[in-house]
Structures are given as structure tokens and as C-alpha cells.
Amino acid sequence: MGSQLGNAGLLLINTLVNIYLFLLMLRFLLQASRADYYNPISQSVVKLTQPAVRPFQAFLGPVMGRFDLATLASGFVIKLVAIIAILQIAGYGMAPLDDLAIGAVAALANAILKIYFFALIVMIILSWVAPQASHPGAILVMQLVEPIMAPVRRVIPPLGMLDLSPIVVFIAISLIDGIVVGSLVRAAGVVGALVGL
């Protein structure tokens, strides 16, 4: 019984860390896509993640004004520390450093792909029920997915009212998740079990 409660507690800790990692990667993607910084949702994400990102901002700045390395480094370190702590508490001991690093990178990639996956679903639903929505959340979703949708739309333009580009992006996300993230999870060994939500 105590062992089951301990496992449930470790699962809860891992889930909470992954949710925070999700917020950090959302912050990273919002800046990368040049989404409206003054949107109330953007402001909330920044406020929630700023305590974790601030220590890294002293020596890591954005690359090309878009890619916030401080946020990536913060997510990497938080996930790395969480994996080490969970493995120690669970009695696995210290995993090899390369497995830990691979697991943390896989967790970052997994969070980014999940954000795009859910944002695309929201975008598709909004395009059906409220195509001209002016809610801050709707605007932010559109700004978030546009950088990955625009290149696909140039290759596969909309056919009248039918836009096939989200299907292509969904397939690309599934392939990257299955091939790249899946390979990283397998390479991480026991650490791989702590990667996703």
C-alpha cells in the first residue's frame, strides 16, 4: 500500500513538472512565433514562468530576437533535476548522464509537439464555430500556429473552403513524435518513462 502511494506521489510530481515544462515551452513558442506579448494569456504565461527563467537570462539571451535560450535552458534544467530526484526517491539510483540529458531533451521536444498538436485542434474547431473570433485565446492560438502553417499553405494552398494544410502538419507532428521523440525516449532507457505527460 505504501509503495503504491509512493508511486502515485512520484507520478503526481512528474505530472506537475511536465505541466510547468509545458508552460515554459509555450512561452518559448509564443516568443518564437512573435505572438502578441501584451495579450493577457501571454502575460500570464510570462508571469508564471519568469521565476524559473530569470536566473538564465543573465547569461542567455534570445537568438535572432525570437528563440529564447534562457527559457529552453530553464526547461532543460528543471526536467533534469526532476528526473534525478524522482529516480533517487524511487530507488533507481543515478542514471547515466547521457540518459538524463537525452530524457530532458525528449521532454522539451514532447512538450513542444503537444503544444502544436493541441493548438492545431483548437484552431480547426475555431475555424468551424467562430472563424472571426476576437477572444485573446483565439488570437494567440492563430499567432502560435501560423509560423508552421504558412510554409505548408504555400505548397498546398486552400482548395476553396477546404484547407488541407492542418492535415499535413498533423502528419508531420506525428512523424516527428514517433520517429525523433520515440528514438530519444528509447535511447534514454529508464529515464524515458518520465518524459511525457
BAGU-605688 format. One record per residue: residue number from 1; residue in one letter; y, z, x of N, C-alpha, C, O in turn. Coordinates in nm, 2 decimals. Example, Ala and Ser with C-alpha at 12.3 -4.5 7.8 and 13.67 -1.06 7.14 Angstrom:
<rs>
[1; A; [-0.57; 0.78; 1.32]; [-0.45; 0.78; 1.23]; [-0.33; 0.78; 1.32]; [-0.33; 0.85; 1.42]] [2; S; [-0.22; 0.71; 1.28]; [-0.11; 0.71; 1.37]; [0.00; 0.79; 1.29]; [0.11; 0.80; 1.34]] 
</rs>
This chain:
<rs>
[1; M; [-0.12; 0.00; 0.08]; [0.00; 0.00; 0.00]; [0.13; 0.00; 0.09]; [0.22; -0.08; 0.06]] [2; G; [0.13; 0.09; 0.19]; [0.24; 0.10; 0.28]; [0.26; -0.03; 0.35]; [0.37; -0.08; 0.37]] [3; S; [0.15; -0.10; 0.39]; [0.16; -0.22; 0.46]; [0.22; -0.33; 0.37]; [0.30; -0.41; 0.42]] [4; Q; [0.18; -0.33; 0.25]; [0.23; -0.43; 0.15]; [0.38; -0.41; 0.13]; [0.46; -0.51; 0.13]] [5; L; [0.42; -0.28; 0.12]; [0.57; -0.25; 0.11]; [0.64; -0.30; 0.23]; [0.75; -0.35; 0.22]] [6; G; [0.58; -0.27; 0.35]; [0.65; -0.31; 0.47]; [0.66; -0.46; 0.48]; [0.76; -0.51; 0.52]] [7; N; [0.56; -0.54; 0.44]; [0.56; -0.68; 0.44]; [0.67; -0.73; 0.34]; [0.74; -0.83; 0.37]] [8; A; [0.68; -0.67; 0.23]; [0.78; -0.71; 0.13]; [0.92; -0.68; 0.18]; [1.01; -0.76; 0.16]] [9; G; [0.94; -0.57; 0.26]; [1.07; -0.54; 0.32]; [1.10; -0.64; 0.42]; [1.22; -0.68; 0.43]] [10; L; [1.01; -0.68; 0.51]; [1.04; -0.78; 0.61]; [1.07; -0.92; 0.55]; [1.15; -0.99; 0.59]] [11; L; [1.00; -0.95; 0.44]; [1.02; -1.07; 0.37]; [1.16; -1.07; 0.31]; [1.24; -1.17; 0.31]] [12; L; [1.20; -0.96; 0.25]; [1.34; -0.94; 0.20]; [1.45; -0.96; 0.31]; [1.55; -1.03; 0.29]] [13; I; [1.42; -0.89; 0.42]; [1.52; -0.91; 0.53]; [1.53; -1.05; 0.58]; [1.64; -1.10; 0.60]] [14; N; [1.41; -1.12; 0.59]; [1.42; -1.26; 0.63]; [1.49; -1.35; 0.53]; [1.56; -1.44; 0.57]] [15; T; [1.47; -1.32; 0.40]; [1.54; -1.40; 0.30]; [1.69; -1.37; 0.30]; [1.76; -1.47; 0.29]] [16; L; [1.73; -1.25; 0.32]; [1.87; -1.22; 0.33]; [1.94; -1.29; 0.45]; [2.05; -1.34; 0.44]] [17; V; [1.87; -1.29; 0.56]; [1.92; -1.35; 0.68]; [1.93; -1.50; 0.66]; [2.03; -1.57; 0.70]] [18; N; [1.83; -1.56; 0.59]; [1.83; -1.70; 0.56]; [1.94; -1.74; 0.46]; [2.00; -1.85; 0.48]] [19; I; [1.97; -1.65; 0.37]; [2.08; -1.68; 0.28]; [2.21; -1.68; 0.35]; [2.30; -1.77; 0.33]] [20; Y; [2.23; -1.58; 0.45]; [2.35; -1.58; 0.53]; [2.36; -1.70; 0.62]; [2.47; -1.76; 0.64]] [21; L; [2.25; -1.74; 0.67]; [2.24; -1.86; 0.75]; [2.28; -1.99; 0.67]; [2.35; -2.07; 0.72]] [22; F; [2.24; -1.99; 0.55]; [2.27; -2.09; 0.45]; [2.43; -2.10; 0.44]; [2.49; -2.21; 0.44]] [23; L; [2.49; -1.98; 0.42]; [2.64; -1.98; 0.41]; [2.70; -2.03; 0.54]; [2.80; -2.10; 0.54]] [24; L; [2.65; -1.99; 0.66]; [2.71; -2.03; 0.78]; [2.70; -2.18; 0.80]; [2.79; -2.25; 0.84]] [25; M; [2.58; -2.24; 0.76]; [2.57; -2.39; 0.77]; [2.65; -2.46; 0.67]; [2.69; -2.57; 0.69]] [26; L; [2.67; -2.40; 0.55]; [2.76; -2.45; 0.45]; [2.91; -2.46; 0.51]; [2.98; -2.56; 0.50]] [27; R; [2.95; -2.35; 0.58]; [3.08; -2.35; 0.65]; [3.09; -2.46; 0.75]; [3.18; -2.54; 0.76]] [28; F; [2.98; -2.48; 0.83]; [2.98; -2.58; 0.93]; [2.99; -2.72; 0.87]; [3.07; -2.80; 0.92]] [29; L; [2.91; -2.75; 0.76]; [2.91; -2.88; 0.69]; [3.05; -2.91; 0.62]; [3.09; -3.02; 0.62]] [30; L; [3.11; -2.80; 0.56]; [3.24; -2.82; 0.50]; [3.34; -2.86; 0.60]; [3.42; -2.95; 0.57]] [31; Q; [3.34; -2.80; 0.72]; [3.44; -2.84; 0.82]; [3.40; -2.98; 0.87]; [3.49; -3.06; 0.90]] [32; A; [3.27; -3.01; 0.89]; [3.23; -3.14; 0.94]; [3.27; -3.25; 0.85]; [3.30; -3.36; 0.89]] [33; S; [3.26; -3.23; 0.72]; [3.29; -3.33; 0.62]; [3.44; -3.33; 0.58]; [3.48; -3.41; 0.50]] [34; R; [3.52; -3.24; 0.65]; [3.66; -3.23; 0.62]; [3.69; -3.20; 0.48]; [3.79; -3.26; 0.42]] [35; A; [3.61; -3.12; 0.42]; [3.63; -3.07; 0.28]; [3.76; -2.99; 0.28]; [3.81; -2.94; 0.38]] [36; D; [3.82; -2.98; 0.15]; [3.94; -2.91; 0.13]; [3.93; -2.76; 0.18]; [3.86; -2.68; 0.12]] [37; Y; [4.00; -2.72; 0.28]; [3.99; -2.59; 0.34]; [4.05; -2.48; 0.24]; [4.00; -2.37; 0.24]] [38; Y; [4.14; -2.53; 0.16]; [4.21; -2.43; 0.07]; [4.14; -2.42; -0.07]; [4.19; -2.35; -0.16]] [39; N; [4.03; -2.49; -0.09]; [3.95; -2.48; -0.21]; [3.90; -2.33; -0.21]; [3.86; -2.28; -0.11]] [40; P; [3.91; -2.27; -0.33]; [3.87; -2.13; -0.34]; [3.73; -2.10; -0.29]; [3.70; -1.99; -0.24]] [41; I; [3.64; -2.20; -0.31]; [3.50; -2.18; -0.27]; [3.49; -2.18; -0.11]; [3.42; -2.11; -0.05]] [42; S; [3.57; -2.28; -0.06]; [3.57; -2.29; 0.09]; [3.63; -2.16; 0.15]; [3.58; -2.11; 0.25]] [43; Q; [3.73; -2.11; 0.09]; [3.79; -1.99; 0.14]; [3.70; -1.87; 0.13]; [3.69; -1.79; 0.22]] [44; S; [3.62; -1.86; 0.02]; [3.52; -1.75; 0.01]; [3.41; -1.76; 0.12]; [3.37; -1.66; 0.17]] [45; V; [3.36; -1.89; 0.14]; [3.26; -1.91; 0.25]; [3.32; -1.87; 0.38]; [3.25; -1.80; 0.46]] [46; V; [3.44; -1.90; 0.41]; [3.50; -1.87; 0.54]; [3.52; -1.71; 0.55]; [3.48; -1.66; 0.66]] [47; K; [3.56; -1.65; 0.44]; [3.58; -1.50; 0.45]; [3.44; -1.43; 0.47]; [3.44; -1.33; 0.54]] [48; L; [3.34; -1.48; 0.40]; [3.21; -1.42; 0.42]; [3.15; -1.44; 0.55]; [3.08; -1.35; 0.60]] [49; T; [3.18; -1.55; 0.62]; [3.11; -1.58; 0.75]; [3.20; -1.55; 0.87]; [3.15; -1.55; 0.98]] [50; Q; [3.33; -1.52; 0.85]; [3.42; -1.50; 0.96]; [3.38; -1.39; 1.05]; [3.39; -1.40; 1.17]] [51; P; [3.33; -1.27; 1.00]; [3.29; -1.17; 1.09]; [3.18; -1.21; 1.19]; [3.18; -1.16; 1.30]] [52; A; [3.09; -1.30; 1.15]; [2.99; -1.34; 1.24]; [3.03; -1.45; 1.33]; [2.99; -1.46; 1.45]] [53; V; [3.13; -1.53; 1.29]; [3.18; -1.64; 1.37]; [3.28; -1.60; 1.47]; [3.29; -1.66; 1.58]] [54; R; [3.37; -1.51; 1.43]; [3.48; -1.47; 1.52]; [3.45; -1.44; 1.66]; [3.52; -1.49; 1.75]] [55; P; [3.34; -1.37; 1.70]; [3.31; -1.34; 1.84]; [3.29; -1.47; 1.92]; [3.31; -1.48; 2.04]] [56; F; [3.24; -1.58; 1.85]; [3.21; -1.70; 1.92]; [3.33; -1.79; 1.94]; [3.33; -1.89; 2.02]] [57; Q; [3.43; -1.77; 1.85]; [3.55; -1.86; 1.85]; [3.63; -1.84; 1.98]; [3.71; -1.93; 2.01]] [58; A; [3.61; -1.73; 2.05]; [3.69; -1.71; 2.17]; [3.65; -1.81; 2.28]; [3.74; -1.85; 2.36]] [59; F; [3.53; -1.86; 2.28]; [3.49; -1.95; 2.39]; [3.43; -2.08; 2.34]; [3.39; -2.17; 2.42]] [60; L; [3.41; -2.09; 2.20]; [3.35; -2.22; 2.15]; [3.44; -2.27; 2.04]; [3.47; -2.20; 1.94]] [61; G; [3.50; -2.38; 2.06]; [3.59; -2.44; 1.96]; [3.52; -2.56; 1.89]; [3.41; -2.60; 1.93]] [62; P; [3.59; -2.62; 1.80]; [3.54; -2.74; 1.73]; [3.53; -2.86; 1.83]; [3.62; -2.88; 1.91]] [63; V; [3.43; -2.94; 1.81]; [3.42; -3.06; 1.88]; [3.47; -3.18; 1.80]; [3.43; -3.19; 1.68]] [64; M; [3.56; -3.26; 1.85]; [3.62; -3.37; 1.78]; [3.69; -3.32; 1.65]; [3.71; -3.39; 1.55]] [65; G; [3.73; -3.19; 1.65]; [3.81; -3.13; 1.54]; [3.72; -3.11; 1.41]; [3.77; -3.07; 1.31]] [66; R; [3.59; -3.15; 1.42]; [3.51; -3.14; 1.30]; [3.39; -3.05; 1.31]; [3.35; -2.98; 1.22]] [67; F; [3.32; -3.05; 1.43]; [3.20; -2.98; 1.44]; [3.22; -2.85; 1.51]; [3.24; -2.84; 1.63]] [68; D; [3.21; -2.74; 1.43]; [3.24; -2.61; 1.47]; [3.12; -2.55; 1.54]; [3.03; -2.49; 1.48]] [69; L; [3.13; -2.55; 1.68]; [3.02; -2.50; 1.76]; [3.01; -2.35; 1.75]; [2.90; -2.29; 1.76]] [70; A; [3.12; -2.28; 1.72]; [3.12; -2.13; 1.70]; [3.03; -2.09; 1.58]; [2.95; -2.00; 1.59]] [71; T; [3.04; -2.17; 1.48]; [2.95; -2.14; 1.36]; [2.81; -2.17; 1.39]; [2.72; -2.09; 1.35]] [72; L; [2.78; -2.28; 1.46]; [2.64; -2.31; 1.49]; [2.58; -2.20; 1.58]; [2.47; -2.16; 1.56]] [73; A; [2.66; -2.16; 1.68]; [2.61; -2.06; 1.78]; [2.59; -1.93; 1.71]; [2.49; -1.86; 1.73]] [74; S; [2.68; -1.89; 1.61]; [2.66; -1.77; 1.54]; [2.53; -1.78; 1.45]; [2.46; -1.68; 1.45]] [75; G; [2.51; -1.89; 1.39]; [2.38; -1.90; 1.31]; [2.26; -1.89; 1.40]; [2.16; -1.83; 1.36]] [76; F; [2.27; -1.96; 1.51]; [2.15; -1.96; 1.61]; [2.12; -1.81; 1.65]; [2.01; -1.77; 1.65]] [77; V; [2.22; -1.74; 1.69]; [2.20; -1.61; 1.75]; [2.16; -1.51; 1.64]; [2.07; -1.43; 1.66]] [78; I; [2.22; -1.52; 1.52]; [2.17; -1.43; 1.41]; [2.03; -1.46; 1.37]; [1.95; -1.36; 1.36]] [79; K; [1.99; -1.58; 1.36]; [1.85; -1.61; 1.33]; [1.75; -1.57; 1.44]; [1.65; -1.51; 1.42]] [80; L; [1.80; -1.59; 1.57]; [1.71; -1.55; 1.68]; [1.69; -1.40; 1.68]; [1.58; -1.35; 1.70]] [81; V; [1.80; -1.32; 1.66]; [1.79; -1.18; 1.66]; [1.70; -1.13; 1.55]; [1.62; -1.04; 1.56]] [82; A; [1.72; -1.19; 1.43]; [1.64; -1.16; 1.31]; [1.49; -1.18; 1.33]; [1.41; -1.10; 1.30]] [83; I; [1.46; -1.30; 1.39]; [1.32; -1.33; 1.42]; [1.26; -1.23; 1.52]; [1.15; -1.18; 1.49]] [84; I; [1.33; -1.19; 1.62]; [1.28; -1.10; 1.72]; [1.26; -0.96; 1.65]; [1.15; -0.90; 1.67]] [85; A; [1.36; -0.92; 1.57]; [1.35; -0.79; 1.51]; [1.23; -0.78; 1.41]; [1.15; -0.69; 1.41]] [86; I; [1.21; -0.89; 1.33]; [1.10; -0.89; 1.23]; [0.97; -0.90; 1.30]; [0.88; -0.83; 1.26]] [87; L; [0.96; -0.97; 1.41]; [0.83; -0.98; 1.48]; [0.80; -0.84; 1.54]; [0.68; -0.80; 1.54]] [88; Q; [0.90; -0.78; 1.59]; [0.88; -0.64; 1.66]; [0.83; -0.54; 1.55]; [0.74; -0.47; 1.57]] [89; I; [0.90; -0.54; 1.44]; [0.87; -0.45; 1.33]; [0.73; -0.47; 1.27]; [0.65; -0.38; 1.24]] [90; A; [0.69; -0.60; 1.26]; [0.56; -0.64; 1.21]; [0.45; -0.62; 1.31]; [0.33; -0.62; 1.27]] [91; G; [0.49; -0.59; 1.43]; [0.38; -0.56; 1.53]; [0.33; -0.67; 1.61]; [0.22; -0.66; 1.67]] [92; Y; [0.40; -0.79; 1.60]; [0.36; -0.91; 1.68]; [0.40; -0.90; 1.82]; [0.35; -0.98; 1.91]] [93; G; [0.49; -0.82; 1.85]; [0.55; -0.81; 1.99]; [0.65; -0.92; 2.01]; [0.70; -0.98; 1.91]] [94; M; [0.68; -0.95; 2.14]; [0.78; -1.05; 2.17]; [0.71; -1.19; 2.18]; [0.62; -1.21; 2.26]] [95; A; [0.77; -1.28; 2.10]; [0.72; -1.42; 2.11]; [0.78; -1.49; 2.23]; [0.88; -1.44; 2.28]] [96; P; [0.72; -1.60; 2.28]; [0.78; -1.67; 2.40]; [0.92; -1.72; 2.36]; [0.95; -1.75; 2.25]] [97; L; [1.01; -1.71; 2.46]; [1.15; -1.75; 2.44]; [1.16; -1.89; 2.38]; [1.25; -1.92; 2.30]] [98; D; [1.08; -1.99; 2.43]; [1.09; -2.12; 2.38]; [1.06; -2.13; 2.23]; [1.12; -2.21; 2.16]] [99; D; [0.95; -2.05; 2.19]; [0.92; -2.05; 2.05]; [1.03; -1.99; 1.96]; [1.06; -2.04; 1.85]] [100; L; [1.09; -1.89; 2.02]; [1.21; -1.82; 1.95]; [1.32; -1.92; 1.93]; [1.38; -1.93; 1.82]] [101; A; [1.36; -1.99; 2.04]; [1.47; -2.09; 2.03]; [1.43; -2.20; 1.94]; [1.52; -2.25; 1.86]] [102; I; [1.31; -2.26; 1.94]; [1.27; -2.37; 1.86]; [1.28; -2.32; 1.71]; [1.32; -2.39; 1.62]] [103; G; [1.23; -2.20; 1.68]; [1.23; -2.14; 1.55]; [1.37; -2.13; 1.50]; [1.40; -2.16; 1.38]] [104; A; [1.47; -2.09; 1.58]; [1.61; -2.07; 1.54]; [1.67; -2.21; 1.51]; [1.74; -2.22; 1.41]] [105; V; [1.64; -2.31; 1.60]; [1.69; -2.44; 1.57]; [1.64; -2.50; 1.44]; [1.71; -2.56; 1.37]] [106; A; [1.51; -2.48; 1.42]; [1.44; -2.53; 1.30]; [1.50; -2.47; 1.18]; [1.52; -2.53; 1.07]] [107; A; [1.54; -2.34; 1.19]; [1.60; -2.27; 1.07]; [1.74; -2.33; 1.04]; [1.78; -2.35; 0.93]] [108; L; [1.82; -2.36; 1.15]; [1.95; -2.42; 1.13]; [1.93; -2.56; 1.06]; [2.00; -2.59; 0.96]] [109; A; [1.84; -2.64; 1.11]; [1.82; -2.77; 1.06]; [1.77; -2.76; 0.91]; [1.81; -2.84; 0.83]] [110; N; [1.68; -2.67; 0.88]; [1.63; -2.65; 0.75]; [1.74; -2.61; 0.65]; [1.75; -2.67; 0.54]] [111; A; [1.83; -2.52; 0.69]; [1.94; -2.48; 0.61]; [2.03; -2.60; 0.58]; [2.08; -2.62; 0.46]] [112; I; [2.06; -2.68; 0.68]; [2.15; -2.80; 0.66]; [2.09; -2.90; 0.56]; [2.16; -2.95; 0.47]] [113; L; [1.96; -2.93; 0.58]; [1.89; -3.02; 0.49]; [1.88; -2.97; 0.35]; [1.90; -3.04; 0.25]] [114; K; [1.86; -2.83; 0.33]; [1.86; -2.77; 0.20]; [2.00; -2.79; 0.13]; [2.00; -2.81; 0.01]] [115; I; [2.10; -2.76; 0.21]; [2.24; -2.77; 0.15]; [2.26; -2.91; 0.10]; [2.31; -2.93; -0.01]] [116; Y; [2.23; -3.01; 0.18]; [2.25; -3.15; 0.14]; [2.16; -3.18; 0.02]; [2.20; -3.25; -0.08]] [117; F; [2.03; -3.14; 0.02]; [1.94; -3.16; -0.09]; [2.00; -3.11; -0.23]; [2.01; -3.18; -0.33]] [118; F; [2.04; -2.98; -0.23]; [2.10; -2.92; -0.35]; [2.23; -2.98; -0.39]; [2.26; -3.00; -0.51]] [119; A; [2.31; -3.01; -0.29]; [2.44; -3.08; -0.32]; [2.42; -3.21; -0.38]; [2.50; -3.25; -0.47]] [120; L; [2.32; -3.29; -0.34]; [2.29; -3.42; -0.40]; [2.25; -3.40; -0.54]; [2.29; -3.48; -0.63]] [121; I; [2.16; -3.30; -0.57]; [2.12; -3.28; -0.71]; [2.24; -3.25; -0.79]; [2.25; -3.30; -0.90]] [122; V; [2.32; -3.16; -0.75]; [2.44; -3.12; -0.82]; [2.53; -3.25; -0.85]; [2.58; -3.27; -0.96]] [123; M; [2.55; -3.33; -0.74]; [2.63; -3.45; -0.75]; [2.58; -3.54; -0.86]; [2.65; -3.60; -0.94]] [124; I; [2.44; -3.56; -0.86]; [2.38; -3.65; -0.96]; [2.40; -3.60; -1.10]; [2.43; -3.67; -1.19]] [125; I; [2.38; -3.47; -1.12]; [2.40; -3.41; -1.25]; [2.54; -3.42; -1.30]; [2.57; -3.46; -1.41]] [126; L; [2.64; -3.39; -1.20]; [2.78; -3.41; -1.24]; [2.81; -3.55; -1.28]; [2.89; -3.57; -1.37]] [127; S; [2.75; -3.65; -1.21]; [2.79; -3.79; -1.24]; [2.74; -3.83; -1.38]; [2.79; -3.92; -1.44]] [128; W; [2.64; -3.76; -1.43]; [2.59; -3.78; -1.57]; [2.68; -3.71; -1.67]; [2.72; -3.77; -1.77]] [129; V; [2.70; -3.58; -1.65]; [2.76; -3.50; -1.75]; [2.91; -3.48; -1.74]; [2.98; -3.47; -1.84]] [130; A; [2.97; -3.49; -1.62]; [3.11; -3.48; -1.60]; [3.16; -3.56; -1.48]; [3.19; -3.50; -1.38]] [131; P; [3.16; -3.69; -1.50]; [3.19; -3.78; -1.38]; [3.33; -3.76; -1.33]; [3.36; -3.78; -1.21]] [132; Q; [3.43; -3.71; -1.41]; [3.56; -3.69; -1.36]; [3.60; -3.54; -1.35]; [3.71; -3.50; -1.37]] [133; A; [3.50; -3.46; -1.32]; [3.52; -3.31; -1.32]; [3.62; -3.27; -1.21]; [3.62; -3.33; -1.10]] [134; S; [3.71; -3.18; -1.25]; [3.81; -3.13; -1.15]; [3.79; -2.99; -1.11]; [3.88; -2.93; -1.06]] [135; H; [3.67; -2.93; -1.14]; [3.64; -2.80; -1.10]; [3.63; -2.79; -0.95]; [3.58; -2.89; -0.89]] [136; P; [3.68; -2.68; -0.89]; [3.68; -2.67; -0.74]; [3.54; -2.69; -0.69]; [3.52; -2.75; -0.58]] [137; G; [3.44; -2.64; -0.76]; [3.30; -2.66; -0.71]; [3.26; -2.80; -0.71]; [3.19; -2.85; -0.61]] [138; A; [3.29; -2.87; -0.82]; [3.25; -3.02; -0.83]; [3.32; -3.10; -0.72]; [3.26; -3.18; -0.65]] [139; I; [3.45; -3.07; -0.69]; [3.53; -3.14; -0.59]; [3.47; -3.12; -0.45]; [3.45; -3.21; -0.37]] [140; L; [3.43; -2.99; -0.43]; [3.37; -2.95; -0.30]; [3.24; -3.02; -0.28]; [3.21; -3.07; -0.17]] [141; V; [3.15; -3.03; -0.38]; [3.02; -3.10; -0.37]; [3.05; -3.24; -0.33]; [2.98; -3.30; -0.25]] [142; M; [3.14; -3.31; -0.40]; [3.17; -3.45; -0.37]; [3.22; -3.47; -0.23]; [3.17; -3.56; -0.16]] [143; Q; [3.30; -3.38; -0.19]; [3.36; -3.39; -0.05]; [3.25; -3.37; 0.05]; [3.25; -3.43; 0.16]] [144; L; [3.15; -3.28; 0.02]; [3.04; -3.25; 0.11]; [2.95; -3.36; 0.13]; [2.91; -3.39; 0.24]] [145; V; [2.91; -3.43; 0.02]; [2.81; -3.53; 0.03]; [2.86; -3.67; 0.07]; [2.79; -3.76; 0.11]] [146; E; [2.99; -3.69; 0.05]; [3.05; -3.82; 0.08]; [3.02; -3.88; 0.22]; [2.99; -3.99; 0.23]] [147; P; [3.03; -3.79; 0.32]; [3.01; -3.85; 0.46]; [2.87; -3.90; 0.48]; [2.84; -3.99; 0.56]] [148; I; [2.77; -3.85; 0.40]; [2.63; -3.90; 0.42]; [2.60; -4.01; 0.32]; [2.51; -4.09; 0.34]] [149; M; [2.68; -4.02; 0.21]; [2.66; -4.12; 0.11]; [2.73; -4.25; 0.14]; [2.68; -4.36; 0.12]] [150; A; [2.85; -4.24; 0.20]; [2.93; -4.36; 0.23]; [2.86; -4.46; 0.31]; [2.86; -4.58; 0.28]] [151; P; [2.80; -4.43; 0.43]; [2.73; -4.53; 0.51]; [2.61; -4.60; 0.43]; [2.59; -4.72; 0.44]] [152; V; [2.54; -4.52; 0.34]; [2.43; -4.58; 0.26]; [2.49; -4.67; 0.16]; [2.43; -4.78; 0.13]] [153; R; [2.60; -4.63; 0.10]; [2.66; -4.72; 0.00]; [2.71; -4.85; 0.06]; [2.72; -4.95; -0.01]] [154; R; [2.75; -4.85; 0.18]; [2.79; -4.98; 0.25]; [2.68; -5.07; 0.26]; [2.69; -5.19; 0.25]] [155; V; [2.56; -5.02; 0.28]; [2.44; -5.10; 0.29]; [2.38; -5.14; 0.16]; [2.34; -5.25; 0.13]] [156; I; [2.38; -5.04; 0.07]; [2.32; -5.06; -0.07]; [2.43; -5.03; -0.17]; [2.44; -4.91; -0.22]] [157; P; [2.52; -5.12; -0.20]; [2.63; -5.10; -0.30]; [2.57; -5.07; -0.44]; [2.46; -5.11; -0.47]] [158; P; [2.65; -5.00; -0.52]; [2.61; -4.97; -0.66]; [2.58; -5.10; -0.73]; [2.66; -5.20; -0.72]] [159; L; [2.48; -5.10; -0.81]; [2.45; -5.21; -0.90]; [2.50; -5.19; -1.04]; [2.43; -5.14; -1.12]] [160; G; [2.62; -5.22; -1.06]; [2.69; -5.19; -1.19]; [2.70; -5.04; -1.20]; [2.77; -4.97; -1.12]] [161; M; [2.64; -4.98; -1.31]; [2.64; -4.84; -1.33]; [2.53; -4.76; -1.25]; [2.53; -4.64; -1.25]] [162; L; [2.45; -4.83; -1.19]; [2.33; -4.77; -1.12]; [2.36; -4.76; -0.97]; [2.38; -4.86; -0.90]] [163; D; [2.36; -4.64; -0.91]; [2.38; -4.62; -0.77]; [2.25; -4.57; -0.71]; [2.20; -4.46; -0.74]] [164; L; [2.19; -4.65; -0.62]; [2.06; -4.62; -0.56]; [2.07; -4.54; -0.43]; [1.97; -4.49; -0.38]] [165; S; [2.20; -4.52; -0.39]; [2.22; -4.45; -0.26]; [2.16; -4.31; -0.25]; [2.11; -4.27; -0.15]] [166; P; [2.18; -4.23; -0.36]; [2.12; -4.10; -0.36]; [1.97; -4.09; -0.33]; [1.92; -4.00; -0.27]] [167; I; [1.90; -4.19; -0.39]; [1.75; -4.20; -0.37]; [1.72; -4.22; -0.22]; [1.63; -4.16; -0.17]] [168; V; [1.80; -4.31; -0.16]; [1.78; -4.34; -0.02]; [1.80; -4.21; 0.07]; [1.73; -4.18; 0.16]] [169; V; [1.91; -4.14; 0.03]; [1.94; -4.02; 0.10]; [1.84; -3.91; 0.08]; [1.80; -3.84; 0.18]] [170; F; [1.79; -3.90; -0.04]; [1.68; -3.80; -0.07]; [1.56; -3.84; 0.02]; [1.49; -3.75; 0.07]] [171; I; [1.52; -3.96; 0.03]; [1.41; -4.01; 0.11]; [1.43; -3.97; 0.25]; [1.34; -3.92; 0.32]] [172; A; [1.55; -4.00; 0.30]; [1.59; -3.97; 0.44]; [1.58; -3.81; 0.47]; [1.52; -3.77; 0.57]] [173; I; [1.63; -3.73; 0.37]; [1.62; -3.59; 0.39]; [1.48; -3.54; 0.39]; [1.44; -3.46; 0.48]] [174; S; [1.39; -3.60; 0.30]; [1.25; -3.56; 0.30]; [1.18; -3.60; 0.43]; [1.10; -3.52; 0.48]] [175; L; [1.21; -3.72; 0.48]; [1.15; -3.76; 0.61]; [1.19; -3.67; 0.72]; [1.11; -3.63; 0.81]] [176; I; [1.32; -3.64; 0.73]; [1.37; -3.56; 0.84]; [1.31; -3.42; 0.83]; [1.27; -3.36; 0.93]] [177; D; [1.30; -3.37; 0.71]; [1.24; -3.24; 0.69]; [1.10; -3.23; 0.72]; [1.05; -3.14; 0.79]] [178; G; [1.03; -3.34; 0.68]; [0.88; -3.34; 0.71]; [0.85; -3.37; 0.85]; [0.76; -3.30; 0.91]] [179; I; [0.92; -3.46; 0.91]; [0.89; -3.50; 1.05]; [0.95; -3.41; 1.15]; [0.88; -3.35; 1.23]] [180; V; [1.09; -3.40; 1.15]; [1.16; -3.33; 1.25]; [1.14; -3.17; 1.23]; [1.09; -3.11; 1.32]] [181; V; [1.18; -3.12; 1.12]; [1.18; -2.98; 1.10]; [1.03; -2.93; 1.10]; [1.00; -2.83; 1.15]] [182; G; [0.94; -3.01; 1.03]; [0.80; -2.98; 1.03]; [0.74; -2.97; 1.17]; [0.67; -2.88; 1.20]] [183; S; [0.78; -3.06; 1.26]; [0.74; -3.06; 1.40]; [0.79; -2.93; 1.47]; [0.72; -2.87; 1.55]] [184; L; [0.92; -2.90; 1.45]; [0.97; -2.78; 1.51]; [0.90; -2.66; 1.46]; [0.88; -2.57; 1.54]] [185; V; [0.88; -2.65; 1.33]; [0.81; -2.53; 1.28]; [0.67; -2.51; 1.34]; [0.63; -2.40; 1.38]] [186; R; [0.60; -2.62; 1.35]; [0.46; -2.62; 1.42]; [0.47; -2.58; 1.56]; [0.39; -2.51; 1.62]] [187; A; [0.58; -2.64; 1.63]; [0.59; -2.61; 1.78]; [0.63; -2.46; 1.80]; [0.61; -2.40; 1.91]] [188; A; [0.69; -2.40; 1.70]; [0.74; -2.26; 1.71]; [0.63; -2.16; 1.70]; [0.65; -2.04; 1.72]] [189; G; [0.51; -2.20; 1.66]; [0.40; -2.11; 1.65]; [0.42; -2.01; 1.54]; [0.46; -2.04; 1.42]] [190; V; [0.39; -1.88; 1.57]; [0.40; -1.78; 1.47]; [0.55; -1.76; 1.41]; [0.57; -1.72; 1.30]] [191; V; [0.64; -1.80; 1.50]; [0.79; -1.79; 1.46]; [0.81; -1.88; 1.34]; [0.90; -1.86; 1.26]] [192; G; [0.74; -1.99; 1.34]; [0.76; -2.09; 1.23]; [0.75; -2.04; 1.09]; [0.81; -2.09; 1.00]] [193; A; [0.68; -1.93; 1.07]; [0.66; -1.87; 0.94]; [0.79; -1.81; 0.89]; [0.81; -1.78; 0.77]] [194; L; [0.89; -1.79; 0.98]; [1.02; -1.72; 0.94]; [1.13; -1.82; 0.93]; [1.25; -1.78; 0.92]] [195; V; [1.10; -1.95; 0.93]; [1.21; -2.05; 0.94]; [1.29; -2.07; 0.81]; [1.41; -2.05; 0.81]] [196; G; [1.22; -2.10; 0.70]; [1.29; -2.14; 0.58]; [1.30; -2.03; 0.47]; [1.25; -1.91; 0.49]] [197; L; [1.37; -2.06; 0.37]; [1.39; -1.97; 0.26]; [1.26; -1.95; 0.18]; [1.26; -1.87; 0.08]] 
</rs>
